[in-house]
Amino acid sequence: MIGTVLQRYIFMRAVGSLALVIGIFVVTIMLVDVVEQLRTVGDNITLSPLMAVLLAALKLPSLIEETFPFAIMIASMMTYNQLNKTSELSVIRAMGQSAWQFLLPIIILSVMLGLFSMMVLNPIGAHLSNNFEATRSALLEDGRARLEAVYEDIYHREGTDDSQIFIYAESFDSTENVFTNVKLLEESRVYDGARPTDEFRFRRRIDAARARLIGGFWQLEDLVENDGVSRANPMERLAIQTDIDPNQLFNRFISPDTIGFWSLPGFISQTNYAGLDASRFSMRFYGLTVLPVLFTAMSLIGALVCLRLPRLGGTSQLITAGALAAIALFFITQLASSLGASGAVPPMISAWAPALCALFIALAIIAYKEDG
């Protein structure tokens, strides 16, 4: 009963510290980002302070999500450092409570914050980030300052049980949703009587100046169709049916950060089905699933450096060491994410390995100090 009351007390102290840290982060981010919007967007159009605040607010959830690991670490430091300075930790230990018991509240808070960030904040942040890009683009277009959003060398594959279509475009303009210099190669399945085989044969090739994906069809313009038998057939327009969702296709050329957690699994499946590399999006998905573990590791790092008795000295050096360890973990995580996004390392391993290593090291140090 006493242990439960103490854990609730420590939990509420940690929540208060976390709220204070996040509040400071929110104010700082808003001030910096408002100035940034006035500097970047305001250079092209007349941007009111209210609109700058609105743009900054649309980016705020995604930026706060990135600061959560450091917020939980700082909150943990604040909580246990205050308990240690007031000798409350000494009293708790004298009552027979072990470190595992009085560290449990910060662990629970870290897991809860990780789940909230993964399942709630990330989808909201992704949605608002898309709104930010759309609003910013609309403002710049009104000010006659067009955003550069042209992608080169686009490859795509789609098909059914009876045919496969391979598409290459020299470039894709996301502001106009136009593919240029498109080459389309279509193959049909070979049948052995009525039995389908695993082989495909050439059916036709289409070279088009432009293509758009509209209403379930590839709308090709200024094209030449060649089936390899008859003469090439030039046409002004041709529509080819497709099952690809335009939004899903266009999203392949944008940042994985703009796709919410709940949408990522289906998006990854569709990307793999189309024959495209989904490593960046898989890395993003596994990076979100590991957040509860990462937050727990960061909070334990923050708590560990504040458990030393004040009369023994060296607390400031330990806090500095903990901050450096957290920064090192952050950079290692970013490096592993880059390796996973490039496909050099499986995304799941890249996402989970650094966080699990940090968590196990922190738990091992606690076990060594508390249990010998």
N, C-alpha and C positions, 0 to 999 in steps of 0.2 A: 504493500500500500504506500509506504513512504517512497519507495523507488519510483512508483508510478507518478506520484505528486511531483517529485523532483524532475522527472523527465518532462512532464507537462510544463513545469516552470522554465526549464532550459529551452524547451521547444518554443515557447512564447518569446523568450529573450532573443532567440535566433531569428524568429519571424520579424520582431521589431528591428533588429539590426539589418536584416535583409531589406525590409521596406525602406529604411533610411538610405542604404547604399543605392538601391534601385532609383529612389527619388533623386538622389544626387546625379546619377547617371542620366536620367531622363532630362533634367534641367540642362546639364552640360551638353548632351547630344542635340537638344532642340536649339540651344543658343548657337552652337557651331554650325549646325545644318542650315538654319535660317540664313546665317551669313553666307554660307556656301551657295544656297539657291539665289540669293540676291547678287552674288558675284558671277555665277555661271549663267543662269537663265536671264538675270537682269541685264547682262551685257548685250543681249539681243533684242529684248523687248522691255517695255516699262512694266515692271513687276511691283505690285503693291506689297507692303509688309504683311498684310493679311493673307494674300495668296502664297507668299513665301512660307508663312507659318503652316498653311494647309499642306504644301508640298512636303515640308519637313515632317509633319504629322503622319503623312502617308508612308514615309520611310521609317518612322520610329519603331514599329514592332519588329521589323527585321533587324534593325541595328541593336535593339535591346536584346534580342535573341542571341546575338553574337557576344554580348557582354555578360550574359548569365554565368558562365563558368567563373569569371573573376568576381562577380557579385557574390556568389555563394561562398567563395574562398574568403573574401574580405569580411563578409558577415560572420563566418565561422571564427575568424581571427578576433573580431570585435567581441563576440559572445564569450569565448573562453578566456580571452585576455582580461575582460572585465570580471568574470567569475574568479579568476586567479588573483587579481589585484585585491579584491575584497575578501580573499581567503575563503570564499564559498566552496571552491574546489577542495580545499584542505578539509573543510567540515564534511563535505560529501564523501570524501575518501575515508574519513574517520568513522563515518556511519556504516562502513562496509560496502559501499558502492564501488564497483570496479570501473575502469575506463570504458569497458564495453557498454556499460549501462548508461553512463552520462554522455557518451558519444552517440548513443542510439538516436536521440532527438535530431541531431544535425544530419545523420544518415537518412532518417525518414524524410526530413525536409528536402534533402537533395534529390531523393528519388521522386518525391511529389513534384518538385520543380522541373525535373527532367521530363517527366511524363506530361506535365502541363506545356512545357516548351515544345515537345515533340507533337502532341496531338491537338493542341489548341492554338498556341501562339504562332507556330510555323505556318499552318494553313491561313491564318488571318494575315500574317506578314506577307506571304506569297501573293494573296489576293490584293492587298493594299499596294504592294510593289508594282503589280501590273497596272493598277489604277494610277499610280505615280507616273509610270512611263507613258501611259495614254494621256494623262493630263499635261505632262511636260511636253510631249510631242504636239498636242493640240495648241498649247501656248506658243511654241516655237514656230509652228506652221502659220498661226495667226500673225506672228511677227515676221513671217517670210524668212525664217531661218530653219531650213529643213535638216532633220537629224540624218546622219549617215548610218544607214542600216542595211548595207549590201553585203551579202555573203557569196563566196566564190566556191566553185567546184562542188556542186551538190549532187550526191548520189542517193538513189532511192530504189527500192525493189518492192513489188507487191504482186499479188496474184491469187488465183483460185486453184481448185484441184485440177483444172484442165488447162490452165495457162499461167505463164509468168511474164511480168513486164519489168524491164530494167530501164531506169530513167537516169539520164545525166543532164545537168543544167550548168552552163558556164557560170551563171550568177543568179542570185535571188535577192530581190528588193523587197524587204519586209514592210516598207511603208506603202507600197503599191500592190504587194502580193503578186509580183510578176516574176516568172522564171524566164530567162533569156538564153538563146542558143541551145535549145533542148534537143537531145537525141534520145529517142525511145525505141527500144528493141523488144519485140514481143515474140515469145516462143509458146508452142502448144504441145501438150503431152502426146506421146506416142502410144498407140494402143496395139496390143497383140490380139487381134480379133475384137472381142468385147472386154478383154482384160487390160486395165491400164498398166503401163510399165513405169519405171523410174526415169525414163529418158524423155527429153524434150527436143523439138526440132524448130528451126527458124520459121517464123510465119511472116513477119514484116518488120521493116525499119521505117521510122518517121523522123525526119529532121524538121524542126519548127523554129521559127524566129522567136516566138513568145508562147508562153503557156500560163494559164491561171487555173486554180483549183476552186471551182464554184459549184455548189449544189450537188455534190456527189459525182461530178464529171471533171475530167481534165479538158479544159477548153484550149485547143491548140490553134494558133494563128500563123498564116504565111508558111505553110508546111509543104513538104514533099514526101509522098508515101511510096515505098519501094518494097515489093514482095519477093524480089529476086527472080521472078519469072517474066512478068510483063514489064512494060516500060514504066519509068517513074511517073507518078501521078501527082502533079502539083495541085494544091487546094488552098483556098483562102482560110477556111475554118474546118475544124473537125472536133467532135466531142467523144471522149472515151470514158466509159463508166468506171467508177472506182469506189471502193468501200472506205477509203482513207478519210478520216475527219480532218478538215483543213486546220483546225486549231491544234490538233495533235501534231500534224506535220510541221506547222510553223514553229511550234514550241521546241522542235528539235534544234533550232538554230539560236535559241536563247539560253540564258543562264539557268542551270538547274535550281538556283535559289528562288526562281519565280514560280516553281511548281510546288504545291502543297504536299504535305506528308501523305494524305489519304489518296491523292491522285497519282503519286509516284509509281506504285506497283503496276497499275494498268498501263501507265505511260511507258514504263520499261518493257513490259510484255509486248506492246505494239511496236516499239522501236526495234526490239530483237526480231519480231516477226517480219519487219520490213527489211531485215538484213543490215541494219545500221548498228554502229557501236553505241551501246548504252552504258558504258563504264562510268561516265561522269554522273549520270542520273542514279546508277546503282550505288556509287560512292556517296552521293547525297542522301539516299535512303538509309543506308547502313550508318552513316554519320549521325542521322537523327535517332535511330534506334539505340545508339550507344550513349545518348545524352544522360540517362539516369546513372550509368556507371561512371561517366566522365565527371558529372557533378559531384558524385559521392567521393571520388578520388580527390577532387579539388577541395572539397570541404574538409576531408581528413587531413590533407596537407596543411590547411589553415589552422586546424585544431591542434595538430601535433606540435607546432612550434610555439604554442601558448600554454602548454601543460607543465612546463618547468616551473618550479617554485620560485617566486620573485626574489627570495633571500639568497638564492644560489647565483643570481645574476646571469648575464648572457642572453636575456630575453630578446633584446633588440637585434642581436646577431642572428638568433634563430628565426626571427620574423623575416629578416632580410634573406636568409637562406631559403625559407619557405616561399617567398615571393619569386626568387630566382628559379626555384624548382618548378613553380607553376608556369612561369614564362617559358622555361625549357620544355615543359610538357606541351604547351600551346604550339611552339614551333615544331616539335616532333610530330604532333598531330597534323599540322598543316603540311609538313613534308610527306607524311604517310598518305594524306588525302590526295596530294599531287600524284604520287605513285599509283594510287588506286584509280584515279580519274583517267590516267594515261593508259591504263591496262597493264602496266608493268607488274603489278601485284594484285591478286584478287581483292575486289573492293571490300568484302566482308572482313578479311584479315587486316587490310589497311585501316579500316575504321575501328575495329575492336581491339587490336593488339596494343596500341599505346595506352588506351584507357585502362584495360585490364592489367597491364604491367604496372601502371602507376597505382592502381587500387591494391594490387597484391603486395607491392612494396610498402605502401602505407600500413596495411593490415599486419604485415610482418614486423614492422617497427613497433607498432602498438603491442603486439604479442610479446616481442622481445623485452620491451620496457616494463610491461605490466605483469607478465607471467614468467619472465626469466627465460 
